Amino acid sequence: MESSVFNQLTATADIRQGMAELDKIEENHAKELEERVCALIEQCRKKKVKMTDEELDKEFDKMWNRMVKELPFSEQKPADVFASVYHYLRENLRRKGSHVCQLLSKKTLTECGLVPFRYTAEGFFNQLKHKISKLFNIEDHIKAVQQMADSIIADCKQFVTEKVERKSNYHDTYIQEILHMIDEKLQNNKEVKTDVEFEISLKQHICGDAARQFQIMHEDFIHENDPYRCLNRNKERFCTDFKDLFHERDQCQKKAEEFTNCCLKPAVKDFVKRSLGPDIIGEMMTSQQFSTRIYLQYSLLLDLLTKDDFKSYLSYIDSYEYYVKKWILDQIVERFSKGSIMFELEYRNLQFSMRNITNAINKAKTKKSGNLRKFVEDVCQELGDELVISQDALGAFMILNNTNPEQFAHWLTDCLKDMAEALTEKFKETNIQTKLKQLHVNPQNELFTRLIGCVKQCPFCKAPCEAGGKDHTEHWTSLHRPQALGEVRWCGTCGTDICSYSVISDSHFCCSATNGIWHPFKRYKDIFPDWKIVPDVSLQASDYWKYVLVRSNDKFAVAYNANPASIPASWKCITRKQAEASLRERFYIR
């Protein structure tokens, strides 16, 4: 966590430093422009003839073209993100042996990540063919590795998407974070046997796709913040200001509108967006189903029972983290699509921003600053860190601006009312899916981390770990399921036993973690040392999971490429009502 936070701070500081250099260039250009415009106004007034706006436009264009030719515009050359990513990929794999360089050189990073990742197990099988049992099921192994790879790829894609959507610059810590994520997830899934060839191909795939998106993001950032482009972007506005100053027109209303639309409005929208994520999380946690981990698990399993859909059960068991996060997101969408809860949260934050701005204006007015620049600086200082105003927009606003501060403040108050009305309408019109995509945090991920935490599942029956959080070295669950719901092969059991019984029985199991070799359940710790399964012959599977297995026994067998479990006749008498009752009993729900 410390490393992750340090990387984020380093990236932010370095990018900000780079922006500070660009800001300095723009500030120098602004000073130069202001001096030349003042000189041009004096020059035009000396002619002592009434000049039309068209004539003034021509004079301004001449001055502008001269200035652009004379100003030093250092070309911002894009960095080679692919080269940087490849460097950190090699550094990451350096300790894996000399064979790594040979594998990495088979294809360039630009060729990686273009098509979906597919694991074939050729290298793994050739490497271990003398060490694995004939009972080793290669299809099960490929499926387990592919599922793990898909999960890692999805998490890394989300990380990249979050960075790209911020429209910031690229930083090397981003790829370091990604490689760390991959290493951590591979370490957490040690029971899934893989080889170095798989690790390299997976990292190449993820890094290739990430580098491609980061390269575009970096080039867009360079293009958007190019000093020449930034100066030209405001040419028309500068020309209008020049004509207003020449004719000595009152700029107060126009400048108040400009400050509101270019400086305050983006800051308010960003504040509302930043606040909405935590607000959604807080609102969800006020509901009973998100109040504790127990209620969340109960609500989720009850929803699965109501749907009565095999594919949903299979996804929940095989892709636990993905399914739960998607389910949480669906609950968020359903909850906030009803009524006006989302709008009320946005409106509350909008009103908070409006009060802050109004207070800042009133305090700045009491200081009776003699010029507009000081007045605006006082307003920004009063707003503090809550509303962050773009220095680029603020700098452009201050050029050629000699507006009276008191009149400006009067018009600014009116403009704020118009801005609030416009944003209120915007909040009403925007659909919830669009709003969720624009958030700075993913509520479903945050809720999952707070309420579930650990993503590990029992290696035999796939019941989720109940230790809570991530800061534990031993995984456990209080109530295991029938083992036929998992993918591990068993011998000496009919598939309806639960793990608490199996670990004190004479039964054996085999899976990819044992290389297909039969291993006694009693010594399960040899293979899965981080799991604690409390032995208890009196425990039975809940009626809920008995009911699920009875209804989908054949389908689970087909999905796991196995024989159906031998189900006791008594299980077949369990009703949906009994299954639901056992679920309430399991989670102590009245």
KOLBA-330124 format. One record per residue (C-alpha): residue number from 1; x, y, z negated. Coordinates in Angstrom, 2 decimals. Layout:
# residues N
{NUM; {X; Y; Z}}
...
//
This chain:
# residues 590
{1; {0.00; 0.00; 0.00}}
{2; {2.85; 2.36; -0.90}}
{3; {4.53; 1.61; 2.43}}
{4; {1.29; 2.19; 4.35}}
{5; {0.59; 5.53; 2.65}}
{6; {4.20; 6.63; 3.16}}
{7; {3.95; 5.81; 6.87}}
{8; {0.74; 7.80; 7.22}}
{9; {2.26; 10.81; 5.44}}
{10; {5.45; 10.58; 7.52}}
{11; {3.45; 10.48; 10.78}}
{12; {1.24; 13.40; 9.72}}
{13; {4.22; 15.51; 8.59}}
{14; {6.23; 14.83; 11.77}}
{15; {3.29; 15.55; 14.06}}
{16; {2.50; 18.73; 12.10}}
{17; {6.15; 19.81; 12.41}}
{18; {5.95; 19.30; 16.17}}
{19; {2.74; 21.32; 16.25}}
{20; {4.40; 24.08; 14.19}}
{21; {7.04; 24.43; 16.93}}
{22; {4.29; 24.70; 19.57}}
{23; {2.42; 27.20; 17.37}}
{24; {5.57; 29.33; 17.16}}
{25; {5.89; 29.33; 20.95}}
{26; {2.22; 30.31; 21.33}}
{27; {2.62; 33.03; 18.68}}
{28; {5.57; 34.53; 20.60}}
{29; {3.58; 34.37; 23.83}}
{30; {0.64; 36.08; 22.12}}
{31; {2.86; 38.92; 20.87}}
{32; {4.31; 39.35; 24.34}}
{33; {0.82; 39.39; 25.86}}
{34; {-0.45; 41.93; 23.34}}
{35; {2.48; 44.26; 24.01}}
{36; {2.01; 44.03; 27.77}}
{37; {-1.76; 44.61; 27.57}}
{38; {-1.27; 47.69; 25.37}}
{39; {1.31; 48.99; 27.86}}
{40; {-1.10; 48.29; 30.75}}
{41; {-3.95; 50.16; 29.00}}
{42; {-1.69; 53.17; 28.49}}
{43; {-0.53; 52.97; 32.10}}
{44; {-4.11; 52.83; 33.45}}
{45; {-5.27; 55.69; 31.24}}
{46; {-2.41; 57.87; 32.50}}
{47; {-3.93; 57.71; 35.97}}
{48; {-6.77; 59.84; 34.57}}
{49; {-9.26; 58.35; 36.99}}
{50; {-12.34; 56.32; 36.19}}
{51; {-11.41; 52.69; 36.88}}
{52; {-14.02; 50.03; 37.63}}
{53; {-13.95; 46.54; 36.11}}
{54; {-12.85; 45.14; 39.49}}
{55; {-9.85; 47.47; 39.59}}
{56; {-8.99; 46.59; 36.01}}
{57; {-9.23; 42.86; 36.89}}
{58; {-6.66; 43.37; 39.67}}
{59; {-4.29; 45.27; 37.39}}
{60; {-4.62; 42.57; 34.72}}
{61; {-3.94; 39.79; 37.26}}
{62; {-0.76; 41.55; 38.44}}
{63; {0.46; 41.94; 34.87}}
{64; {-0.50; 38.31; 34.03}}
{65; {1.31; 36.81; 37.02}}
{66; {4.47; 38.82; 36.22}}
{67; {4.36; 37.75; 32.58}}
{68; {3.83; 34.05; 33.38}}
{69; {6.86; 34.11; 35.70}}
{70; {9.06; 35.83; 33.12}}
{71; {8.04; 33.91; 30.00}}
{72; {10.21; 30.88; 29.13}}
{73; {7.97; 27.80; 29.33}}
{74; {9.96; 24.77; 28.25}}
{75; {8.50; 21.71; 29.95}}
{76; {7.04; 19.19; 27.49}}
{77; {8.24; 15.84; 28.80}}
{78; {6.23; 12.79; 27.67}}
{79; {8.16; 10.17; 25.70}}
{80; {8.35; 6.54; 26.87}}
{81; {6.03; 4.92; 24.32}}
{82; {6.53; 1.46; 25.85}}
{83; {10.30; 1.68; 25.24}}
{84; {9.75; 2.75; 21.63}}
{85; {7.21; -0.02; 20.97}}
{86; {9.52; -2.62; 22.55}}
{87; {12.37; -1.45; 20.29}}
{88; {10.32; -1.98; 17.13}}
{89; {9.00; -5.31; 18.42}}
{90; {12.58; -6.55; 18.91}}
{91; {13.57; -5.27; 15.48}}
{92; {10.60; -7.08; 13.95}}
{93; {11.51; -10.39; 15.60}}
{94; {15.30; -10.04; 15.23}}
{95; {15.50; -12.53; 12.35}}
{96; {13.66; -15.23; 14.26}}
{97; {16.86; -16.32; 16.06}}
{98; {18.63; -15.79; 19.39}}
{99; {15.89; -17.71; 21.21}}
{100; {13.61; -14.70; 20.66}}
{101; {15.49; -12.47; 23.13}}
{102; {15.10; -15.10; 25.82}}
{103; {11.35; -15.39; 25.17}}
{104; {10.89; -11.62; 25.09}}
{105; {12.69; -11.18; 28.39}}
{106; {10.27; -13.47; 30.26}}
{107; {7.95; -10.52; 30.92}}
{108; {7.98; -6.77; 30.33}}
{109; {5.72; -5.16; 27.77}}
{110; {3.82; -3.36; 30.55}}
{111; {2.63; -6.78; 31.76}}
{112; {1.32; -7.80; 28.33}}
{113; {-2.18; -7.29; 26.96}}
{114; {-3.85; -6.96; 30.36}}
{115; {-5.93; -10.13; 30.08}}
{116; {-7.58; -11.82; 27.05}}
{117; {-5.17; -13.75; 24.82}}
{118; {-5.40; -17.53; 25.19}}
{119; {-3.49; -20.03; 23.03}}
{120; {-2.51; -23.27; 24.78}}
{121; {-0.34; -25.04; 22.14}}
{122; {2.08; -26.38; 24.79}}
{123; {5.21; -25.17; 22.98}}
{124; {3.88; -26.20; 19.57}}
{125; {2.91; -29.69; 20.72}}
{126; {6.23; -30.32; 22.52}}
{127; {8.15; -29.13; 19.49}}
{128; {6.30; -31.30; 16.93}}
{129; {5.14; -34.29; 19.00}}
{130; {7.40; -36.66; 17.05}}
{131; {6.25; -35.28; 13.68}}
{132; {2.48; -35.29; 14.08}}
{133; {0.06; -38.17; 13.75}}
{134; {-1.86; -39.69; 16.66}}
{135; {-4.94; -38.63; 14.69}}
{136; {-3.93; -35.00; 15.13}}
{137; {-6.80; -33.32; 17.00}}
{138; {-5.22; -30.84; 19.43}}
{139; {-8.60; -29.25; 20.21}}
{140; {-9.22; -28.47; 16.53}}
{141; {-5.74; -27.03; 16.25}}
{142; {-6.18; -24.79; 19.31}}
{143; {-9.56; -23.61; 18.02}}
{144; {-8.15; -22.72; 14.58}}
{145; {-5.19; -20.82; 16.05}}
{146; {-7.36; -19.04; 18.63}}
{147; {-9.79; -17.92; 15.91}}
{148; {-6.93; -16.57; 13.82}}
{149; {-5.44; -14.79; 16.86}}
{150; {-8.81; -13.27; 17.82}}
{151; {-9.27; -11.96; 14.28}}
{152; {-5.78; -10.38; 14.22}}
{153; {-6.25; -8.86; 17.69}}
{154; {-9.66; -7.39; 16.68}}
{155; {-8.15; -5.76; 13.55}}
{156; {-5.25; -4.29; 15.52}}
{157; {-7.58; -3.01; 18.25}}
{158; {-9.64; -1.25; 15.61}}
{159; {-6.48; 0.35; 14.17}}
{160; {-5.46; 1.60; 17.65}}
{161; {-8.97; 2.87; 18.41}}
{162; {-9.04; 4.88; 15.16}}
{163; {-5.70; 6.52; 16.03}}
{164; {-6.69; 7.25; 19.64}}
{165; {-10.04; 8.78; 18.67}}
{166; {-8.26; 11.35; 16.50}}
{167; {-6.66; 12.73; 19.69}}
{168; {-3.39; 13.33; 17.89}}
{169; {0.15; 12.59; 19.03}}
{170; {1.84; 9.17; 18.97}}
{171; {4.20; 8.30; 16.11}}
{172; {6.49; 5.27; 15.70}}
{173; {4.95; 4.43; 12.32}}
{174; {1.78; 3.39; 14.21}}
{175; {3.46; 0.39; 15.82}}
{176; {5.29; -0.41; 12.58}}
{177; {1.90; -0.54; 10.83}}
{178; {0.53; -2.86; 13.53}}
{179; {3.48; -5.26; 13.29}}
{180; {3.12; -5.23; 9.50}}
{181; {-0.60; -6.07; 9.85}}
{182; {0.21; -9.02; 12.11}}
{183; {2.92; -10.35; 9.76}}
{184; {0.65; -10.01; 6.74}}
{185; {-2.24; -11.87; 8.42}}
{186; {0.04; -14.65; 9.69}}
{187; {1.42; -15.01; 6.16}}
{188; {-2.12; -15.19; 4.74}}
{189; {-3.00; -17.97; 7.19}}
{190; {0.02; -20.23; 6.64}}
{191; {-2.22; -23.30; 6.62}}
{192; {-2.77; -22.75; 10.36}}
{193; {0.39; -24.24; 11.84}}
{194; {2.01; -22.17; 14.60}}
{195; {5.47; -21.71; 16.08}}
{196; {7.67; -18.74; 16.94}}
{197; {6.56; -18.86; 20.58}}
{198; {2.97; -18.22; 19.49}}
{199; {4.05; -15.34; 17.23}}
{200; {6.01; -13.71; 20.04}}
{201; {3.24; -14.06; 22.64}}
{202; {0.65; -12.71; 20.18}}
{203; {2.80; -9.72; 19.25}}
{204; {3.61; -9.05; 22.91}}
{205; {-0.10; -9.10; 23.75}}
{206; {-1.07; -6.73; 20.91}}
{207; {1.91; -4.40; 21.37}}
{208; {1.43; -4.25; 25.14}}
{209; {-2.21; -3.20; 24.79}}
{210; {-1.40; -0.77; 21.95}}
{211; {1.52; 0.82; 23.87}}
{212; {-0.71; 1.34; 26.91}}
{213; {-3.32; 3.21; 24.87}}
{214; {-0.73; 5.12; 22.83}}
{215; {1.05; 6.22; 26.04}}
{216; {-2.20; 7.71; 27.40}}
{217; {-2.96; 9.32; 24.02}}
{218; {0.55; 10.84; 23.89}}
{219; {0.37; 12.20; 27.45}}
{220; {-3.10; 13.66; 26.82}}
{221; {-1.77; 15.35; 23.68}}
{222; {1.22; 16.82; 25.58}}
{223; {-1.08; 18.03; 28.36}}
{224; {-3.63; 19.53; 25.97}}
{225; {-1.00; 21.36; 23.90}}
{226; {1.22; 22.52; 26.75}}
{227; {2.01; 26.23; 26.00}}
{228; {1.47; 27.28; 29.63}}
{229; {-1.91; 25.53; 29.71}}
{230; {-2.91; 26.97; 26.32}}
{231; {-2.10; 30.49; 27.47}}
{232; {-3.99; 30.11; 30.77}}
{233; {-6.97; 28.58; 28.99}}
{234; {-7.68; 31.95; 27.36}}
{235; {-6.85; 34.18; 30.35}}
{236; {-10.46; 35.12; 31.12}}
{237; {-11.15; 36.05; 27.48}}
{238; {-7.96; 38.12; 27.28}}
{239; {-8.99; 39.95; 30.46}}
{240; {-12.42; 40.76; 29.00}}
{241; {-10.81; 42.01; 25.77}}
{242; {-8.45; 44.17; 27.84}}
{243; {-11.40; 45.83; 29.65}}
{244; {-13.29; 46.34; 26.38}}
{245; {-10.26; 48.03; 24.83}}
{246; {-9.72; 50.20; 27.92}}
{247; {-13.36; 51.36; 27.90}}
{248; {-13.30; 51.56; 24.07}}
{249; {-16.37; 49.33; 23.85}}
{250; {-17.61; 48.01; 20.50}}
{251; {-16.36; 44.40; 20.17}}
{252; {-17.82; 43.61; 16.75}}
{253; {-20.75; 41.43; 17.79}}
{254; {-18.81; 39.62; 20.51}}
{255; {-15.84; 38.97; 18.23}}
{256; {-18.10; 37.71; 15.43}}
{257; {-19.68; 35.24; 17.89}}
{258; {-16.23; 34.20; 19.10}}
{259; {-14.91; 33.63; 15.56}}
{260; {-18.03; 31.64; 14.66}}
{261; {-17.98; 29.40; 17.76}}
{262; {-14.21; 28.89; 18.10}}
{263; {-13.09; 28.82; 14.47}}
{264; {-15.91; 28.23; 11.98}}
{265; {-18.17; 25.87; 13.93}}
{266; {-15.47; 23.22; 14.66}}
{267; {-14.37; 23.39; 11.00}}
{268; {-17.93; 22.88; 9.72}}
{269; {-18.57; 19.99; 12.13}}
{270; {-15.33; 18.33; 11.01}}
{271; {-16.22; 18.78; 7.32}}
{272; {-19.68; 17.25; 7.82}}
{273; {-18.13; 14.34; 9.72}}
{274; {-15.47; 13.77; 7.02}}
{275; {-18.06; 13.87; 4.25}}
{276; {-20.57; 11.61; 5.99}}
{277; {-18.52; 8.40; 5.68}}
{278; {-18.20; 8.50; 1.86}}
{279; {-21.83; 9.69; 1.60}}
{280; {-23.06; 6.68; 3.60}}
{281; {-21.02; 4.33; 1.40}}
{282; {-22.40; 5.95; -1.75}}
{283; {-25.96; 5.81; -0.43}}
{284; {-25.62; 2.12; 0.51}}
{285; {-24.27; 1.26; -2.95}}
{286; {-27.37; 2.73; -4.59}}
{287; {-29.41; -0.09; -3.04}}
{288; {-29.62; -3.35; -4.97}}
{289; {-28.19; -5.53; -2.18}}
{290; {-24.96; -3.48; -2.16}}
{291; {-24.71; -2.89; -5.91}}
{292; {-22.44; -5.92; -6.56}}
{293; {-20.68; -8.71; -4.69}}
{294; {-23.27; -11.20; -6.01}}
{295; {-26.21; -9.23; -4.62}}
{296; {-24.45; -8.73; -1.30}}
{297; {-23.73; -12.46; -0.88}}
{298; {-27.29; -13.34; -1.93}}
{299; {-28.82; -10.84; 0.54}}
{300; {-26.61; -12.08; 3.35}}
{301; {-27.39; -15.77; 2.80}}
{302; {-31.09; -15.02; 2.41}}
{303; {-31.00; -13.16; 5.73}}
{304; {-29.35; -16.19; 7.39}}
{305; {-32.07; -18.42; 5.96}}
{306; {-34.76; -16.09; 7.32}}
{307; {-33.17; -16.01; 10.79}}
{308; {-32.82; -19.81; 10.82}}
{309; {-30.33; -19.52; 13.68}}
{310; {-27.49; -22.06; 14.01}}
{311; {-25.17; -19.69; 15.92}}
{312; {-25.44; -17.14; 13.10}}
{313; {-24.53; -19.79; 10.51}}
{314; {-21.60; -20.98; 12.63}}
{315; {-20.34; -17.42; 13.05}}
{316; {-20.68; -16.79; 9.29}}
{317; {-18.71; -19.96; 8.47}}
{318; {-16.07; -19.77; 11.22}}
{319; {-15.65; -15.98; 11.44}}
{320; {-16.51; -14.98; 7.89}}
{321; {-14.90; -11.53; 7.74}}
{322; {-16.12; -10.49; 11.19}}
{323; {-19.67; -11.71; 10.54}}
{324; {-19.99; -10.04; 7.12}}
{325; {-18.67; -6.70; 8.39}}
{326; {-21.05; -6.81; 11.35}}
{327; {-23.92; -7.72; 9.03}}
{328; {-23.07; -4.77; 6.76}}
{329; {-22.97; -2.46; 9.81}}
{330; {-26.39; -3.76; 10.91}}
{331; {-27.76; -3.00; 7.43}}
{332; {-26.33; 0.52; 7.59}}
{333; {-27.92; 1.14; 11.00}}
{334; {-31.25; -0.28; 9.84}}
{335; {-31.28; 1.75; 6.62}}
{336; {-30.29; 5.07; 8.21}}
{337; {-32.52; 4.64; 11.26}}
{338; {-35.55; 4.89; 8.99}}
{339; {-36.79; 8.29; 7.96}}
{340; {-34.36; 11.18; 7.72}}
{341; {-31.73; 9.92; 5.24}}
{342; {-28.79; 10.49; 7.61}}
{343; {-30.01; 13.96; 8.57}}
{344; {-30.49; 14.89; 4.90}}
{345; {-26.87; 13.94; 4.13}}
{346; {-25.60; 16.00; 7.07}}
{347; {-27.85; 18.94; 6.22}}
{348; {-26.69; 18.90; 2.59}}
{349; {-23.03; 19.11; 3.70}}
{350; {-23.92; 21.83; 6.23}}
{351; {-25.56; 23.91; 3.51}}
{352; {-22.52; 23.37; 1.27}}
{353; {-20.28; 24.70; 4.08}}
{354; {-22.57; 27.69; 4.70}}
{355; {-22.49; 28.67; 1.00}}
{356; {-18.68; 28.43; 0.99}}
{357; {-18.35; 30.58; 4.12}}
{358; {-20.83; 33.19; 2.83}}
{359; {-18.99; 33.38; -0.52}}
{360; {-15.64; 33.69; 1.28}}
{361; {-16.97; 36.59; 3.42}}
{362; {-18.39; 38.41; 0.38}}
{363; {-15.13; 38.03; -1.58}}
{364; {-13.09; 39.23; 1.42}}
{365; {-15.39; 42.29; 1.73}}
{366; {-14.71; 43.30; -1.88}}
{367; {-10.97; 43.50; -1.11}}
{368; {-11.73; 46.28; 1.44}}
{369; {-8.87; 45.28; 3.72}}
{370; {-8.04; 47.98; 6.24}}
{371; {-7.81; 45.74; 9.30}}
{372; {-9.49; 42.69; 10.76}}
{373; {-6.42; 40.42; 10.59}}
{374; {-6.19; 40.82; 6.81}}
{375; {-9.96; 40.35; 6.44}}
{376; {-9.91; 37.07; 8.41}}
{377; {-6.86; 35.83; 6.50}}
{378; {-8.71; 36.51; 3.22}}
{379; {-11.76; 34.56; 4.46}}
{380; {-9.59; 31.59; 5.48}}
{381; {-7.73; 31.67; 2.17}}
{382; {-11.00; 31.62; 0.22}}
{383; {-12.23; 28.61; 2.23}}
{384; {-9.16; 26.65; 1.11}}
{385; {-8.85; 23.01; 2.15}}
{386; {-12.59; 22.28; 2.40}}
{387; {-13.00; 23.92; 5.81}}
{388; {-9.86; 23.63; 7.92}}
{389; {-9.72; 26.26; 10.66}}
{390; {-7.61; 25.55; 13.74}}
{391; {-4.55; 27.80; 13.76}}
{392; {-4.50; 27.63; 17.56}}
{393; {-8.08; 28.96; 17.79}}
{394; {-7.43; 31.54; 15.07}}
{395; {-4.29; 32.79; 16.81}}
{396; {-6.11; 33.22; 20.13}}
{397; {-8.95; 35.06; 18.36}}
{398; {-6.62; 37.60; 16.74}}
{399; {-5.01; 38.71; 20.04}}
{400; {-6.22; 42.15; 21.29}}
{401; {-8.58; 42.45; 18.37}}
{402; {-8.97; 45.82; 16.63}}
{403; {-12.55; 45.31; 15.41}}
{404; {-13.79; 47.17; 12.34}}
{405; {-13.81; 44.59; 9.47}}
{406; {-17.04; 45.86; 7.85}}
{407; {-19.05; 45.80; 11.09}}
{408; {-17.47; 42.45; 11.97}}
{409; {-18.61; 41.00; 8.60}}
{410; {-22.16; 42.27; 9.22}}
{411; {-22.39; 40.55; 12.63}}
{412; {-20.64; 37.45; 11.30}}
{413; {-23.42; 36.91; 8.75}}
{414; {-26.00; 36.92; 11.58}}
{415; {-23.91; 34.56; 13.70}}
{416; {-23.69; 32.09; 10.82}}
{417; {-27.48; 31.75; 10.78}}
{418; {-27.50; 30.94; 14.51}}
{419; {-24.69; 28.42; 14.03}}
{420; {-26.55; 26.66; 11.20}}
{421; {-29.70; 26.40; 13.33}}
{422; {-27.76; 25.04; 16.32}}
{423; {-25.96; 22.41; 14.21}}
{424; {-29.21; 21.40; 12.50}}
{425; {-30.78; 20.69; 15.90}}
{426; {-27.65; 18.80; 16.97}}
{427; {-27.81; 16.56; 13.89}}
{428; {-31.46; 15.76; 14.65}}
{429; {-30.74; 14.85; 18.28}}
{430; {-27.63; 12.64; 17.85}}
{431; {-28.36; 8.93; 17.37}}
{432; {-26.93; 6.97; 14.45}}
{433; {-24.62; 4.74; 16.53}}
{434; {-22.85; 7.81; 17.96}}
{435; {-22.49; 9.32; 14.48}}
{436; {-21.01; 6.11; 13.05}}
{437; {-18.40; 5.94; 15.84}}
{438; {-17.26; 9.49; 15.05}}
{439; {-16.68; 8.90; 11.32}}
{440; {-13.18; 9.17; 9.84}}
{441; {-13.74; 5.92; 7.90}}
{442; {-15.64; 2.75; 8.77}}
{443; {-18.31; 2.32; 6.07}}
{444; {-18.66; -1.40; 6.79}}
{445; {-14.93; -1.98; 6.22}}
{446; {-14.91; 0.09; 3.04}}
{447; {-17.97; -1.69; 1.63}}
{448; {-16.46; -5.07; 2.52}}
{449; {-13.21; -4.17; 0.74}}
{450; {-15.01; -2.86; -2.36}}
{451; {-17.54; -5.67; -2.72}}
{452; {-15.86; -8.71; -1.13}}
{453; {-12.15; -7.95; -0.97}}
{454; {-10.61; -11.35; -0.32}}
{455; {-11.28; -12.95; 3.08}}
{456; {-9.93; -16.40; 2.26}}
{457; {-12.21; -19.45; 2.47}}
{458; {-11.95; -22.90; 0.93}}
{459; {-9.83; -24.96; 3.37}}
{460; {-12.29; -27.87; 3.12}}
{461; {-15.84; -26.47; 3.00}}
{462; {-15.29; -22.81; 4.05}}
{463; {-16.91; -21.36; 0.90}}
{464; {-15.51; -17.81; 0.41}}
{465; {-13.07; -16.97; -2.36}}
{466; {-14.79; -15.34; -5.36}}
{467; {-11.69; -13.91; -7.05}}
{468; {-12.64; -10.42; -5.81}}
{469; {-10.29; -7.77; -4.45}}
{470; {-6.94; -8.77; -2.94}}
{471; {-4.70; -8.62; -5.98}}
{472; {-4.74; -12.30; -6.94}}
{473; {-2.37; -15.17; -6.24}}
{474; {-4.89; -17.99; -6.62}}
{475; {-8.15; -18.39; -4.69}}
{476; {-11.23; -20.11; -6.12}}
{477; {-14.96; -20.46; -5.66}}
{478; {-17.47; -21.55; -8.29}}
{479; {-19.73; -23.56; -5.99}}
{480; {-18.41; -25.53; -3.05}}
{481; {-20.46; -26.69; -0.07}}
{482; {-20.83; -30.05; 1.68}}
{483; {-17.55; -30.64; 3.52}}
{484; {-19.31; -31.32; 6.82}}
{485; {-19.75; -27.52; 7.04}}
{486; {-15.96; -27.18; 7.33}}
{487; {-13.61; -28.43; 10.01}}
{488; {-11.29; -30.63; 7.98}}
{489; {-11.42; -34.39; 8.74}}
{490; {-12.08; -36.66; 5.79}}
{491; {-11.76; -40.39; 5.14}}
{492; {-13.56; -42.32; 2.37}}
{493; {-16.37; -39.72; 2.16}}
{494; {-19.59; -39.26; 4.14}}
{495; {-19.19; -35.49; 4.61}}
{496; {-21.80; -34.59; 2.00}}
{497; {-19.39; -34.58; -0.96}}
{498; {-18.24; -31.26; -2.35}}
{499; {-14.62; -30.34; -3.01}}
{500; {-14.98; -30.41; -6.83}}
{501; {-15.66; -34.16; -6.56}}
{502; {-13.24; -34.94; -3.70}}
{503; {-10.15; -33.66; -5.55}}
{504; {-10.52; -36.40; -8.19}}
{505; {-11.59; -39.11; -5.75}}
{506; {-9.45; -41.51; -3.71}}
{507; {-10.53; -39.84; -0.47}}
{508; {-8.10; -38.43; 2.11}}
{509; {-8.21; -35.51; 4.54}}
{510; {-6.30; -34.44; 7.61}}
{511; {-6.12; -31.17; 9.54}}
{512; {-3.63; -29.05; 11.48}}
{513; {-1.98; -28.09; 8.16}}
{514; {-1.08; -31.77; 7.61}}
{515; {-0.10; -32.26; 11.28}}
{516; {-2.95; -34.74; 11.59}}
{517; {-1.51; -37.01; 8.88}}
{518; {-3.90; -38.31; 6.22}}
{519; {-3.28; -36.68; 2.85}}
{520; {-4.92; -37.56; -0.53}}
{521; {-7.41; -34.99; -1.84}}
{522; {-5.89; -35.42; -5.29}}
{523; {-2.69; -33.81; -3.98}}
{524; {-4.39; -31.01; -2.03}}
{525; {-2.09; -28.48; -3.79}}
{526; {0.83; -29.82; -1.71}}
{527; {-0.87; -28.39; 1.39}}
{528; {-2.91; -25.52; -0.06}}
{529; {-0.94; -24.29; -3.12}}
{530; {-2.82; -20.98; -3.39}}
{531; {-6.21; -22.67; -3.92}}
{532; {-7.59; -23.81; -7.26}}
{533; {-10.44; -26.35; -7.03}}
{534; {-11.77; -27.25; -10.48}}
{535; {-12.50; -31.02; -10.60}}
{536; {-16.04; -31.89; -11.73}}
{537; {-17.92; -35.08; -10.77}}
{538; {-21.21; -33.68; -12.08}}
{539; {-21.39; -30.82; -9.57}}
{540; {-23.51; -31.14; -6.42}}
{541; {-24.02; -28.98; -3.37}}
{542; {-26.85; -26.47; -3.69}}
{543; {-30.23; -27.21; -2.10}}
{544; {-29.58; -24.20; 0.14}}
{545; {-26.59; -25.77; 1.91}}
{546; {-28.18; -29.23; 1.86}}
{547; {-31.16; -27.73; 3.72}}
{548; {-28.85; -25.97; 6.23}}
{549; {-26.84; -29.14; 6.91}}
{550; {-29.96; -31.29; 7.37}}
{551; {-31.38; -28.87; 9.95}}
{552; {-28.14; -28.45; 11.91}}
{553; {-26.11; -31.63; 11.22}}
{554; {-25.84; -32.65; 14.88}}
{555; {-25.06; -29.10; 16.01}}
{556; {-22.23; -28.74; 13.47}}
{557; {-20.85; -32.11; 14.64}}
{558; {-20.81; -30.94; 18.27}}
{559; {-19.25; -27.58; 17.32}}
{560; {-16.50; -29.30; 15.29}}
{561; {-16.04; -32.19; 17.76}}
{562; {-16.83; -34.70; 14.98}}
{563; {-19.37; -37.37; 14.02}}
{564; {-22.47; -36.15; 12.17}}
{565; {-22.40; -36.44; 8.37}}
{566; {-24.30; -39.31; 6.71}}
{567; {-27.08; -37.42; 4.97}}
{568; {-28.94; -38.91; 1.95}}
{569; {-32.68; -39.36; 2.45}}
{570; {-33.45; -37.12; -0.55}}
{571; {-31.83; -34.14; 1.20}}
{572; {-34.30; -34.39; 4.06}}
{573; {-37.18; -33.64; 1.69}}
{574; {-35.82; -30.23; 0.68}}
{575; {-38.07; -27.39; 1.85}}
{576; {-37.18; -23.84; 2.86}}
{577; {-38.84; -22.62; -0.35}}
{578; {-36.61; -24.90; -2.43}}
{579; {-33.55; -23.70; -0.51}}
{580; {-34.44; -20.09; -1.29}}
{581; {-35.08; -20.95; -4.96}}
{582; {-31.65; -22.60; -5.25}}
{583; {-30.09; -19.47; -3.75}}
{584; {-31.72; -17.30; -6.42}}
{585; {-30.57; -19.74; -9.09}}
{586; {-27.03; -19.77; -7.70}}
{587; {-26.76; -15.97; -7.86}}
{588; {-28.84; -15.50; -11.04}}
{589; {-31.50; -13.50; -9.16}}
{590; {-34.90; -13.35; -10.88}}
//
